[in-house]
Amino acid sequence: MYEFVRIKPSVKRPARSLKTHLMAAYLDNNATTALDESVLDAMLPHMGQVTGNPSSVHRFGRMQKDAIEQARESVAQLVGARAEQVVFTSGGTESNNLLLNGFCKKLARQQACGRIAVSAVEHMSILEPAQQLHLHEGSITVDEIAVDKMGNVSLQSLIQAYTEQTSLISIMSANNETGVIQNLSSLIDFANERGCYFHSDASQAAGKIPLDFIGSGMHAMTLSAHKLYGPIGIGALILDKRLPIEKLQFGGPQEKGIRAGTENVPAIVGFGKAAEMAKQDLQSRDVHVRTLRDALEKGLNRISAVSIFAQTAERLPNTVQFGVDGFDGETLLMQLDRKAIAVSSGSACTSGKTEPSHVLKAMKVPVTLANSAIRVSLGKNNTMSDVDALLSALNDIIEVNRRSAVMMAASVC
Ligand SMILES: Cc1ncc(COP(=O)(O)O)c(C=O)c1O
């Protein structure tokens, strides 16, 4: 009889701590997190010892299929969904594209004109496909939902963007730059009362705050594994079957016919393990990163040139975004990198010109301050010494800059 045997990884590998390898403080966990050792352990057998296409009916195929279904259950449990609602994709970007394009394709097939509303602070993987639909699908109109100075979507601003033709609303659970958590319940109620579908990109929220897909009343949710110590290149679209959607990829019947293609079994298994650990450690990870974040903010508040964005808003426990008066964020990022501190800036350098982040723009942060933005995102592997190193490096850079400004002023006189 076929039996699932627990396979131990056979590959011997060196310790993979980023810190020991690079002797650096990695403070960019919203960009990606280090793959957890236990996640890698769960994945390795499926990258070597265990073979088989999950669609094959023989024991090898069934073993892979079982592993996928176990992971599906773990991912569903992390976000309060049912396993059958989980569609595995290649990540948050694909999930967001599948949701918007798949929904609008269904509308087009039904020859319905559609309006969708998305918040102004969404990730580009929502904003760009929405823009493409607006520009190239004549029957689709996209309305932008404004945010307030704290980056929050209020019911009032949703009401302003909503029209009777609006059939889908997409508002993220938590912002990747500022960490601002949206209070979605009244927004979802508003959508449900009008028969409008609601999607939330929870790529940054999952594994950091509790989520309840079914209890929330929303119809779709985006997840990405590499934001919660899982592998890069795997994510999920959680779908309530009430939401009409057309597939965008054609081929096999995988993922209930919504996403054709042989499943990436090791990555799915890794996602499942990461989700299981995130659920189990949600509270302890929260306490850990919150303690570091609070200490960091205490230090930042002592630096007069620093302004923390959305400091009084409800935010993810691991994220701080701030501007440093008189600095350019990209330059500051590189100066910090030279001191072995890895953070992210809030601006994008396009054609040699620094553009402030669309998130800070939507929050009406003055352009020069927005251009000086730095995002610090803490993770479970960070320690207080990383926070101290960042604060010390930042103070040094600001002091050197102040001294050279004084010298420049003296030489001009
Ligand atoms: C809010 C949000 N949505 C979507 C994505 C895209 O996820 P992925 O990298 O898995 O494509 C990201 C990644 O930074 C994100 O922060």
The ligand as a Tripos MOL2 file, in Angstrom:
@<TRIPOS>MOLECULE
LIG
   16    16     1     0     0
SMALL
NO_CHARGES

@<TRIPOS>ATOM
      1 C1          2.1460   44.7030   -0.9870 C.3       1 LIG1
      2 C2          2.8480   43.8490   -1.9920 C.ar      1 LIG1
      3 N1          2.1430   43.2460   -2.9600 N.ar      1 LIG1
      4 C3          2.7180   42.4700   -3.8720 C.ar      1 LIG1
      5 C4          4.0770   42.2550   -3.8790 C.ar      1 LIG1
      6 C5          4.6880   41.3840   -4.9350 C.3       1 LIG1
      7 O1          4.9790   40.1270   -4.4130 O.3       1 LIG1
      8 P1          5.9990   39.1430   -5.1660 P.3       1 LIG1
      9 O2          7.3630   39.6670   -4.8940 O.co2     1 LIG1
     10 O3          5.7370   37.8100   -4.5240 O.co2     1 LIG1
     11 O4          5.6460   39.1500   -6.6030 O.co2     1 LIG1
     12 C6          4.8550   42.8700   -2.9000 C.ar      1 LIG1
     13 C7          6.3320   42.7110   -2.9070 C.2       1 LIG1
     14 O5          7.0810   43.5650   -2.4680 O.2       1 LIG1
     15 C8          4.2360   43.6850   -1.9340 C.ar      1 LIG1
     16 O6          4.9340   44.2990   -0.9710 O.3       1 LIG1
@<TRIPOS>BOND
     1     1     2 1
     2     2     3 ar
     3     2    15 ar
     4     3     4 ar
     5     4     5 ar
     6     5     6 1
     7     5    12 ar
     8     6     7 1
     9     7     8 1
    10     8     9 2
    11     8    10 1
    12     8    11 1
    13    12    13 1
    14    12    15 ar
    15    13    14 2
    16    15    16 1
@<TRIPOS>SUBSTRUCTURE
     1 LIG1         1 GROUP 0 **** ****
